[in-house]
Amino acid sequence: MASTVSSRSISGGVWTGGLSRSSTVTGPTGGAASGAVVPSASTDALKDFFQTCTGLTSLCGFMVVFCWVVIDSELADESILIGGCLTVVGLGLFGLGVRFGLMPLSEEVGRALLEKTSKQVVYILVFLLGFLCNATEPTVWSLSATVRQLYSSQGALSLGARRMVMLTDHPVVTLFWLSVSVGLATLLGCARLMYKLNIKKVIFGVTTGMLVFTIACANITGSLPAVAGFAWDMAAGTSGAVSSPILLGLGIGMSSRDRRRLSDQEDGGSAWSAGFGVLAFSVLLPVATMWLVTMGMGEGEDTMFGDKTMGLGLPKPKRFEEVLATSWATASCTLGPISGLLLLIHFVLFYRELGTLPELSTILLSLAACFLGIAIFTMGLEMGLVPLGDRAALQLAHAKYIYLAPEDPRPLTCLIVISSYGFFVGVFAAWCEPQLKTLVKTVESLSGDTFEREQLMLVVTLGVGCGSALGFVKVFFGLPLVDVLSVGYTLCLLLTLIADEATVAIAWDTAGLTTGPVMVPLLSRSGLRFVSYGWPPEECFGIVSCVTLGAVCSVLSNGVIRSQAVHLGRSRSSTWTEMRRIVS
């Protein structure tokens, strides 16, 4: 007989307290979801590892074969193979740590905050968690370092370049204000849960405000419009592999009491989705922060850099000792502060029950696996995946001279080549992201049979692929990013109005879950490699922000199509029943 969730587990989740080996999935109302059975933890972990291995192998293989067949350039060497293996092992360990450590701990803290503390304490701790999640996020530091390296080229800088150099010259200031905005965004998301605000109205208001603010700043004369791509890419990078599962688990835990109380018929049968939507605001609010910080720092000086450039080639490979030191430092800075705060909150809230917490040792071992996984993954990223992406993007930029040569221009072929590369790189990179797997598992377990894991994963990855293709086309052909984002997010807002609340919450959460440790370094650096062949640096940003746009639009579109299909099926069924009644 299948066992049920332990008494300390969160209603509807598979993370806290852990389901035993063949456990009944809890449905939206807290009951069993159509007799569905969750596979054993070991089987699920092996499946995740296989998916990660398949996705990463496909990603690397595609980039190598694409450049060999289409552009006639070879990319692979033994260091790429070693780095790829390290990346797979690191992501596998990190995925285990998230499954049995970060998510259960975050859910438990979220549940206990509302049950054991006052609202004022909840506000303070939620803000601190959001602040620390971003302050230790490696993707933000990686993007800042890449920009600084880009502008370390010899020669004078444009006004727009000076603004971005000012931001990267003061990374602590920039990161502080970004972290404040993520803390406020987390607070807004949790306040929406506590006060049961309609997610459609909140999303519509925040997104509209960010778009209007961006359009206003982009139309200001001077150098400010050049920062648009950098601002949106930095905002998209605030939710990474560590912060995403923590904030997702926090929302799931805080909404557990409401999920137990509400029936699945209330709010259109979407009571199970009450905990989603926290991550959505952590991608939107930092956009305004980046604009404000940019305005506050001024134009900067007319700087002439020495010859520390990327040049027209590739950066020098790092020594193994440097990669090793960077990896351990990244793991320590990323996981140490935020996991320490979570454990401290957990111990304070459950100090009387510490002797009765059998899963505590599992959580501590899982956090250690997270630490080791991040370190190994960073080594693999530096040694394999990022250099491979750099080489592929550099060769892709060379397609300008192959397909757009004055004597034989082939713009349609060039468009197909660029968009195909962007699409498949985006799909395979999304398939590797550990926090995206966390989302689809959580959605499947809470919704019962409403959302299937494989289907949701496919929808998100296809959306990411389309967004990545759009981003590469935008960079290659010089499309204005503000126009692309305005049209795209307007479409998303229209879909938000007609989609159900569960779809809206999940769709906007994917904006923060698709930009993780694989996606951000790979795509951001790929875009900046176009500078080597004459593209203006300010125009090489925006691929990451297009990825988030594609993911949101894809999930919303799928939700609307599903609901319309269900409605049409019910209409046909009722019509047929009525006809049979009349005939009889």
C-alpha positions as CSV (number, residue, x, y, z in Angstrom):
1,M,0.0,0.0,0.0
2,A,1.3,3.5,-0.8
3,S,2.3,5.5,2.2
4,T,1.0,9.0,2.8
5,V,2.8,12.2,3.5
6,S,4.4,12.5,6.9
7,S,2.7,14.7,9.5
8,R,5.3,17.5,9.1
9,S,5.1,17.5,5.3
10,I,3.6,20.4,3.5
11,S,0.2,19.7,2.0
12,G,0.6,19.0,-1.6
13,G,4.4,19.0,-1.7
14,V,6.9,16.2,-2.3
15,W,9.8,18.1,-0.8
16,T,9.4,18.6,3.0
17,G,9.5,15.6,5.1
18,G,10.1,13.6,2.0
19,L,7.6,11.1,0.6
20,S,8.6,7.6,1.1
21,R,9.4,5.3,-1.8
22,S,6.1,5.0,-3.7
23,S,4.1,7.7,-2.1
24,T,0.7,9.0,-3.1
25,V,0.7,12.4,-4.7
26,T,-1.4,14.9,-2.9
27,G,-3.9,16.7,-5.1
28,P,-5.1,20.2,-5.0
29,T,-7.5,19.5,-2.1
30,G,-5.0,17.5,-0.1
31,G,-6.4,14.2,-1.2
32,A,-4.8,11.6,-3.5
33,A,-4.6,12.8,-7.0
34,S,-6.2,10.2,-9.2
35,G,-4.2,7.4,-7.6
36,A,-1.0,8.8,-9.0
37,V,2.2,7.4,-7.6
38,V,5.5,9.2,-7.2
39,P,8.5,7.2,-8.2
40,S,11.1,6.4,-5.7
41,A,13.6,9.2,-4.9
42,S,16.5,7.2,-6.3
43,T,14.7,6.5,-9.6
44,D,13.7,10.2,-9.9
45,A,17.3,11.3,-9.2
46,L,18.7,9.0,-11.8
47,K,16.1,10.3,-14.3
48,D,17.2,13.9,-13.6
49,F,20.8,12.9,-14.0
50,F,20.1,11.2,-17.3
51,Q,18.1,14.3,-18.5
52,T,21.0,16.6,-17.5
53,C,23.5,14.4,-19.2
54,T,21.4,14.2,-22.4
55,G,20.7,17.9,-22.5
56,L,24.4,18.9,-21.9
57,T,25.7,16.4,-24.4
58,S,23.1,17.6,-27.0
59,L,24.1,21.2,-26.3
60,C,27.8,20.7,-26.7
61,G,27.3,18.3,-29.7
62,F,25.0,20.8,-31.4
63,M,27.4,23.7,-31.2
64,V,30.3,21.6,-32.5
65,V,28.4,20.0,-35.4
66,F,26.6,23.3,-36.2
67,C,29.9,25.2,-36.6
68,W,31.5,22.3,-38.4
69,V,28.7,21.8,-41.0
70,V,27.3,25.4,-41.5
71,I,30.4,27.5,-40.9
72,D,33.2,25.0,-41.6
73,S,35.0,25.4,-38.3
74,E,36.1,22.9,-35.7
75,L,35.7,23.7,-32.0
76,A,36.2,20.5,-29.9
77,D,39.3,19.6,-27.9
78,E,40.0,17.5,-24.8
79,S,39.5,20.3,-22.3
80,I,35.9,20.7,-23.6
81,L,35.3,17.0,-22.9
82,I,36.7,17.2,-19.4
83,G,34.7,20.4,-18.7
84,G,31.5,18.8,-20.0
85,C,31.9,15.8,-17.7
86,L,32.5,18.0,-14.7
87,T,29.5,20.1,-15.5
88,V,27.2,17.0,-15.6
89,V,28.5,15.7,-12.3
90,G,28.2,19.1,-10.7
91,L,24.6,19.6,-11.9
92,G,23.7,16.1,-10.8
93,L,25.0,16.7,-7.2
94,F,23.4,20.1,-7.1
95,G,20.1,18.7,-8.2
96,L,20.1,16.2,-5.4
97,G,21.0,18.9,-2.9
98,V,18.1,21.1,-4.1
99,R,15.7,18.1,-4.0
100,F,16.5,17.0,-0.4
101,G,18.0,20.1,1.1
102,L,17.2,23.6,-0.2
103,M,13.5,23.0,-1.2
104,P,12.5,21.2,2.0
105,L,14.2,23.7,4.2
106,S,12.7,26.6,2.3
107,E,9.2,25.1,2.5
108,E,9.5,24.4,6.2
109,V,10.7,27.9,6.9
110,G,7.9,29.4,4.8
111,R,5.2,27.4,6.6
112,A,6.6,28.1,10.0
113,L,7.0,31.9,9.5
114,L,3.2,32.3,9.2
115,E,2.4,29.9,12.0
116,K,5.0,30.9,14.6
117,T,5.9,34.5,14.1
118,S,4.2,37.9,13.7
119,K,3.7,39.7,10.4
120,Q,6.4,42.2,11.2
121,V,9.0,39.4,11.7
122,V,7.7,37.8,8.4
123,Y,8.3,41.0,6.5
124,I,11.9,41.4,7.8
125,L,12.9,37.8,7.3
126,V,11.4,37.6,3.8
127,F,13.2,40.7,2.8
128,L,16.5,39.4,4.2
129,L,16.1,36.1,2.3
130,G,15.4,37.9,-1.0
131,F,18.3,40.2,-0.4
132,L,20.8,37.4,0.3
133,C,19.5,35.3,-2.5
134,N,20.5,38.0,-5.0
135,A,23.6,39.2,-3.2
136,T,25.2,35.8,-3.5
137,E,23.9,34.9,-6.9
138,P,26.9,34.0,-9.2
139,T,25.1,34.8,-12.4
140,V,25.0,38.5,-11.6
141,W,28.7,38.6,-10.8
142,S,29.4,36.6,-13.9
143,L,27.5,39.1,-16.1
144,S,29.2,42.1,-14.5
145,A,32.7,40.6,-15.0
146,T,31.9,39.8,-18.6
147,V,30.9,43.4,-19.3
148,R,34.0,44.7,-17.6
149,Q,36.2,42.5,-19.7
150,L,34.4,43.6,-22.8
151,Y,35.0,47.3,-22.2
152,S,38.7,46.8,-21.3
153,S,39.5,47.2,-24.9
154,Q,41.9,49.8,-26.2
155,G,40.4,53.1,-27.2
156,A,37.9,55.7,-26.0
157,L,34.4,54.6,-24.9
158,S,31.1,55.9,-26.1
159,L,28.7,57.6,-23.6
160,G,26.6,54.5,-23.3
161,A,29.7,52.4,-22.7
162,R,30.8,54.7,-20.0
163,R,27.6,54.2,-18.1
164,M,27.9,50.5,-18.1
165,V,31.6,50.7,-17.1
166,M,30.5,52.9,-14.2
167,L,28.1,50.1,-13.1
168,T,30.7,47.4,-13.4
169,D,33.4,49.6,-11.8
170,H,31.3,49.7,-8.7
171,P,29.9,46.1,-8.5
172,V,29.2,46.2,-4.8
173,V,27.0,49.3,-5.2
174,T,25.2,47.9,-8.2
175,L,24.7,44.5,-6.5
176,F,23.5,46.1,-3.3
177,W,20.7,48.0,-4.9
178,L,19.8,45.0,-7.1
179,S,19.6,42.9,-3.9
180,V,17.4,45.5,-2.3
181,S,15.0,45.4,-5.2
182,V,14.9,41.6,-5.2
183,G,14.2,41.7,-1.4
184,L,11.3,44.1,-2.1
185,A,10.1,41.9,-4.9
186,T,10.2,38.8,-2.6
187,L,8.3,40.8,0.0
188,L,5.7,41.9,-2.6
189,G,5.3,38.2,-3.7
190,C,4.8,37.0,-0.2
191,A,2.5,39.9,0.7
192,R,0.4,38.9,-2.2
193,L,0.1,35.4,-0.7
194,M,-0.6,36.7,2.8
195,Y,-3.3,39.2,1.7
196,K,-4.6,37.0,-1.1
197,L,-4.2,39.6,-3.8
198,N,-5.2,38.7,-7.3
199,I,-2.0,37.8,-9.2
200,K,-3.3,39.0,-12.5
201,K,-3.8,42.5,-11.2
202,V,-0.4,42.6,-9.5
203,I,1.4,41.2,-12.5
204,F,-0.4,43.6,-14.9
205,G,0.4,46.6,-12.7
206,V,4.1,45.8,-12.1
207,T,4.8,44.7,-15.7
208,T,3.1,47.8,-17.2
209,G,5.0,50.0,-14.9
210,M,8.4,48.5,-15.9
211,L,7.5,48.8,-19.6
212,V,6.4,52.4,-19.3
213,F,9.6,53.2,-17.3
214,T,11.8,51.5,-19.9
215,I,10.1,53.3,-22.8
216,A,10.5,56.6,-21.0
217,C,14.2,56.0,-20.3
218,A,14.9,54.7,-23.8
219,N,13.4,57.9,-25.3
220,I,15.6,60.3,-23.2
221,T,18.2,62.0,-25.3
222,G,21.8,61.1,-24.4
223,S,23.5,57.9,-23.5
224,L,20.8,56.4,-21.2
225,P,18.9,54.4,-23.9
226,A,22.1,52.4,-24.6
227,V,21.8,50.7,-21.1
228,A,18.4,49.1,-21.9
229,G,19.7,45.7,-22.9
230,F,22.2,45.6,-20.0
231,A,19.4,46.6,-17.5
232,W,17.0,43.9,-18.6
233,D,19.7,41.2,-18.8
234,M,20.9,42.0,-15.3
235,A,17.4,41.9,-14.0
236,A,16.8,38.6,-15.7
237,G,20.0,37.2,-14.1
238,T,18.9,37.9,-10.5
239,S,17.1,34.6,-10.2
240,G,19.6,31.7,-10.5
241,A,20.1,28.1,-9.4
242,V,20.2,28.8,-5.7
243,S,17.8,31.7,-5.3
244,S,15.0,30.2,-7.5
245,P,14.3,27.0,-5.5
246,I,14.6,29.0,-2.2
247,L,12.1,31.6,-3.2
248,L,9.9,29.0,-4.8
249,G,9.9,26.8,-1.7
250,L,9.2,29.8,0.5
251,G,6.1,30.6,-1.5
252,I,4.9,27.0,-1.5
253,G,5.4,26.8,2.3
254,M,3.7,30.1,3.1
255,S,0.6,29.0,1.1
256,S,0.3,25.5,2.6
257,R,-2.3,26.5,5.1
258,D,-4.5,28.0,2.4
259,R,-4.1,24.9,0.2
260,R,-5.4,22.7,3.0
261,R,-8.4,25.0,3.5
262,L,-9.5,25.9,0.0
263,S,-11.4,23.4,-2.1
264,D,-10.2,22.7,-5.6
265,Q,-13.3,24.2,-7.0
266,E,-12.6,27.6,-5.6
267,D,-10.9,30.2,-7.8
268,G,-11.5,28.0,-10.8
269,G,-9.9,24.9,-9.3
270,S,-6.5,26.6,-8.9
271,A,-6.2,26.6,-5.1
272,W,-3.1,24.3,-5.4
273,S,-1.2,27.1,-7.3
274,A,-1.5,29.7,-4.5
275,G,2.2,29.4,-3.6
276,F,3.4,30.3,-7.1
277,G,4.1,33.9,-8.3
278,V,6.8,34.9,-5.8
279,L,9.6,34.6,-8.4
280,A,7.9,36.7,-11.0
281,F,8.5,40.0,-9.3
282,S,12.2,39.3,-8.8
283,V,12.7,39.6,-12.5
284,L,10.6,42.7,-13.0
285,L,11.4,45.1,-10.2
286,P,15.2,45.1,-10.7
287,V,14.7,46.6,-14.1
288,A,13.6,49.9,-12.5
289,T,16.5,49.6,-10.0
290,M,19.0,49.3,-12.9
291,W,17.7,52.4,-14.5
292,L,17.7,54.4,-11.3
293,V,21.2,53.3,-10.4
294,T,22.4,54.2,-13.9
295,M,20.9,57.6,-13.6
296,G,22.5,58.1,-10.2
297,M,26.0,57.3,-11.3
298,G,26.1,59.8,-14.1
299,E,28.0,59.7,-17.4
300,G,31.4,58.7,-16.2
301,E,34.8,59.8,-17.4
302,D,36.2,59.7,-20.8
303,T,38.3,56.7,-20.1
304,M,41.1,55.2,-22.2
305,F,41.8,51.6,-21.3
306,G,45.1,49.8,-21.7
307,D,45.5,46.8,-23.9
308,K,43.7,44.2,-21.7
309,T,41.3,43.3,-24.4
310,M,39.3,40.4,-25.7
311,G,40.6,41.5,-29.0
312,L,39.2,39.9,-32.1
313,G,39.8,36.5,-30.7
314,L,39.1,34.6,-27.5
315,P,40.2,35.4,-23.9
316,K,43.2,33.5,-22.7
317,P,42.2,30.2,-20.9
318,K,42.5,30.3,-17.2
319,R,45.0,28.0,-15.4
320,F,43.6,25.1,-13.5
321,E,44.7,26.6,-10.2
322,E,42.7,29.8,-11.0
323,V,39.6,27.8,-12.0
324,L,39.8,25.7,-8.8
325,A,40.1,28.7,-6.6
326,T,37.3,30.5,-8.3
327,S,35.0,27.5,-8.1
328,W,35.4,27.0,-4.4
329,A,35.1,30.7,-3.7
330,T,31.9,30.8,-5.8
331,A,30.4,27.9,-3.9
332,S,31.2,29.4,-0.6
333,C,29.9,32.8,-1.4
334,T,26.8,31.5,-3.1
335,L,25.6,28.9,-0.6
336,G,27.1,29.9,2.7
337,P,25.2,33.1,3.7
338,I,21.7,32.1,2.4
339,S,21.8,28.5,3.7
340,G,23.2,29.8,7.1
341,L,20.2,32.2,7.4
342,L,17.7,29.4,6.5
343,L,19.2,27.0,9.1
344,L,19.3,29.8,11.7
345,I,15.6,30.6,11.1
346,H,14.8,26.8,11.2
347,F,16.6,26.2,14.4
348,V,15.0,29.3,16.1
349,L,11.5,28.3,15.1
350,F,11.9,24.6,15.8
351,Y,14.3,24.7,18.8
352,R,11.9,22.6,20.9
353,E,11.6,20.0,18.2
354,L,15.2,19.6,17.1
355,G,15.4,16.1,18.7
356,T,12.4,15.0,16.7
357,L,13.6,16.1,13.3
358,P,14.9,13.0,11.5
359,E,15.2,14.8,8.2
360,L,17.7,17.4,9.6
361,S,20.7,15.2,8.9
362,T,19.4,14.6,5.4
363,I,19.1,18.4,4.9
364,L,22.6,19.0,6.1
365,L,24.1,16.3,3.8
366,S,22.0,17.7,0.9
367,L,23.4,21.2,1.5
368,A,26.9,19.7,1.4
369,A,26.0,18.1,-1.9
370,C,24.8,21.5,-3.1
371,F,28.1,23.1,-2.1
372,L,30.2,20.4,-3.8
373,G,27.9,20.4,-6.9
374,I,28.2,24.2,-7.4
375,A,32.0,24.0,-7.1
376,I,32.4,21.1,-9.6
377,F,29.8,22.7,-11.9
378,T,31.7,26.0,-11.9
379,M,34.9,24.2,-12.8
380,G,33.2,22.5,-15.7
381,L,31.6,25.7,-16.9
382,E,34.9,27.6,-16.9
383,M,36.8,24.7,-18.6
384,G,34.3,23.4,-21.0
385,L,30.9,24.9,-21.7
386,V,31.7,28.7,-21.6
387,P,34.8,28.3,-23.9
388,L,32.8,26.2,-26.3
389,G,30.1,28.8,-26.4
390,D,32.6,31.6,-26.9
391,R,34.1,29.8,-29.9
392,A,30.7,28.9,-31.4
393,A,29.4,32.5,-31.0
394,L,32.6,33.9,-32.6
395,Q,32.2,31.6,-35.6
396,L,28.5,32.5,-35.7
397,A,29.3,36.2,-35.9
398,H,31.6,35.3,-38.9
399,A,28.5,34.3,-40.7
400,K,28.0,38.0,-41.5
401,Y,30.8,37.7,-44.1
402,I,29.6,34.4,-45.4
403,Y,25.9,35.0,-45.9
404,L,25.8,38.8,-46.2
405,A,28.7,39.4,-48.5
406,P,28.1,42.3,-50.9
407,E,28.8,40.1,-54.0
408,D,26.4,37.3,-52.9
409,P,23.9,38.4,-50.1
410,R,21.7,35.7,-48.8
411,P,19.7,37.4,-46.0
412,L,17.0,34.6,-45.7
413,T,19.6,31.9,-45.3
414,C,21.4,34.0,-42.8
415,L,18.2,34.5,-40.8
416,I,17.6,30.7,-40.8
417,V,21.1,30.0,-39.7
418,I,21.1,32.5,-36.8
419,S,17.6,31.7,-35.6
420,S,18.3,27.9,-35.8
421,Y,21.4,28.2,-33.7
422,G,19.7,30.4,-31.1
423,F,16.7,28.1,-30.9
424,F,18.5,24.8,-30.4
425,V,21.1,26.3,-28.0
426,G,18.2,27.7,-25.9
427,V,16.3,24.4,-25.9
428,F,19.3,22.3,-24.9
429,A,20.5,24.8,-22.3
430,A,17.0,25.0,-20.7
431,W,16.9,21.2,-20.5
432,C,20.0,21.3,-18.3
433,E,18.8,24.0,-15.9
434,P,18.3,22.3,-12.4
435,Q,15.8,24.9,-11.1
436,L,13.5,24.4,-14.1
437,K,13.3,20.7,-13.2
438,T,12.4,21.7,-9.6
439,L,9.5,23.8,-10.9
440,V,8.0,21.2,-13.1
441,K,8.2,18.5,-10.4
442,T,6.6,20.9,-7.9
443,V,3.8,21.8,-10.3
444,E,3.1,18.2,-11.2
445,S,3.0,17.1,-7.5
446,L,0.7,19.9,-6.4
447,S,-1.7,19.9,-9.4
448,G,-2.2,16.2,-9.5
449,D,-2.8,15.3,-13.1
450,T,-3.6,18.9,-14.2
451,F,-0.1,19.6,-15.4
452,E,2.2,16.8,-16.5
453,R,5.9,17.2,-15.9
454,E,7.1,16.3,-19.4
455,Q,4.5,18.4,-21.1
456,L,5.3,21.5,-19.0
457,M,9.0,21.0,-19.5
458,L,8.5,20.7,-23.3
459,V,6.4,23.9,-23.4
460,V,9.0,25.9,-21.3
461,T,12.0,24.7,-23.3
462,L,10.3,25.4,-26.6
463,G,9.5,28.9,-25.4
464,V,13.1,29.4,-24.2
465,G,14.3,28.2,-27.6
466,C,12.0,30.7,-29.4
467,G,13.1,33.5,-27.1
468,S,16.8,32.6,-27.6
469,A,16.3,32.6,-31.4
470,L,14.7,36.0,-31.2
471,G,17.5,37.3,-29.1
472,F,20.2,36.2,-31.5
473,V,18.3,37.6,-34.5
474,K,17.9,40.9,-32.5
475,V,21.6,41.1,-32.0
476,F,22.7,40.0,-35.4
477,F,20.3,42.3,-37.4
478,G,20.3,45.2,-34.9
479,L,16.7,45.2,-33.9
480,P,15.8,47.7,-31.2
481,L,15.4,45.8,-27.9
482,V,12.8,48.2,-26.4
483,D,10.5,47.6,-29.3
484,V,10.9,43.8,-29.1
485,L,10.2,43.8,-25.3
486,S,7.3,46.2,-25.7
487,V,5.5,44.0,-28.3
488,G,6.4,40.8,-26.5
489,Y,5.3,41.8,-23.0
490,T,2.1,43.5,-24.4
491,L,1.2,40.1,-25.9
492,C,2.0,38.4,-22.5
493,L,-0.2,40.9,-20.7
494,L,-3.1,40.2,-23.1
495,L,-2.6,36.5,-22.5
496,T,-2.5,37.1,-18.8
497,L,-5.9,38.6,-18.9
498,I,-7.6,35.6,-20.5
499,A,-5.6,32.8,-18.9
500,D,-6.5,31.2,-15.5
501,E,-4.7,32.2,-12.4
502,A,-2.7,28.9,-12.0
503,T,-1.3,29.3,-15.5
504,V,-0.5,33.0,-14.9
505,A,1.4,32.2,-11.7
506,I,3.4,29.4,-13.2
507,A,4.1,31.2,-16.4
508,W,5.5,34.4,-14.8
509,D,7.6,32.2,-12.3
510,T,9.3,30.6,-15.3
511,A,10.8,34.1,-16.1
512,G,13.1,33.7,-13.1
513,L,13.6,29.9,-13.4
514,T,14.9,29.8,-17.0
515,T,17.9,32.2,-16.4
516,G,20.2,29.9,-14.4
517,P,23.9,29.0,-14.2
518,V,23.9,27.4,-17.7
519,M,21.7,29.9,-19.6
520,V,23.1,33.3,-18.4
521,P,26.8,32.8,-18.9
522,L,26.4,31.0,-22.2
523,L,24.0,33.3,-23.9
524,S,25.3,36.6,-22.5
525,R,28.9,35.9,-23.4
526,S,27.7,34.6,-26.8
527,G,26.0,37.9,-27.6
528,L,29.0,39.9,-26.6
529,R,31.3,37.9,-28.9
530,F,29.6,39.7,-31.8
531,V,31.6,42.8,-30.8
532,S,34.7,41.1,-32.3
533,Y,33.2,41.5,-35.8
534,G,32.1,45.2,-35.5
535,W,28.8,45.1,-33.6
536,P,28.3,48.0,-31.2
537,P,28.7,46.7,-27.7
538,E,25.5,48.3,-26.4
539,E,23.5,46.4,-29.0
540,C,24.9,42.9,-28.0
541,F,22.8,42.7,-24.9
542,G,19.2,41.4,-24.7
543,I,19.4,37.7,-25.5
544,V,18.8,36.7,-21.8
545,S,15.8,39.1,-21.5
546,C,14.3,37.6,-24.7
547,V,14.6,34.2,-23.2
548,T,12.5,35.1,-20.2
549,L,10.0,36.7,-22.5
550,G,9.8,33.6,-24.7
551,A,9.3,31.3,-21.6
552,V,6.4,33.4,-20.2
553,C,4.7,33.7,-23.6
554,S,5.0,30.0,-24.3
555,V,3.4,28.9,-21.0
556,L,0.6,31.4,-21.2
557,S,-0.2,30.5,-24.7
558,N,-0.3,26.8,-23.8
559,G,-2.5,27.5,-20.9
560,V,-5.0,29.5,-23.0
561,I,-5.1,26.8,-25.7
562,R,-5.6,24.1,-23.1
563,S,-8.5,25.9,-21.4
564,Q,-10.1,26.7,-24.8
565,A,-9.8,23.0,-25.8
566,V,-11.3,21.9,-22.5
567,H,-14.2,24.4,-22.9
568,L,-14.8,23.3,-26.5
569,G,-14.8,19.7,-25.5
570,R,-17.3,20.3,-22.7
571,S,-19.5,22.3,-25.1
572,R,-19.5,19.5,-27.6
573,S,-20.3,17.0,-24.9
574,S,-23.2,19.0,-23.6
575,T,-24.5,19.6,-27.1
576,W,-24.4,15.9,-27.8
577,T,-26.0,15.0,-24.5
578,E,-28.8,17.5,-25.2
579,M,-29.4,16.1,-28.7
580,R,-29.6,12.5,-27.4
581,R,-32.1,13.7,-24.7
582,I,-34.3,15.3,-27.4
583,V,-34.1,12.3,-29.7
584,S,-35.0,9.9,-26.8
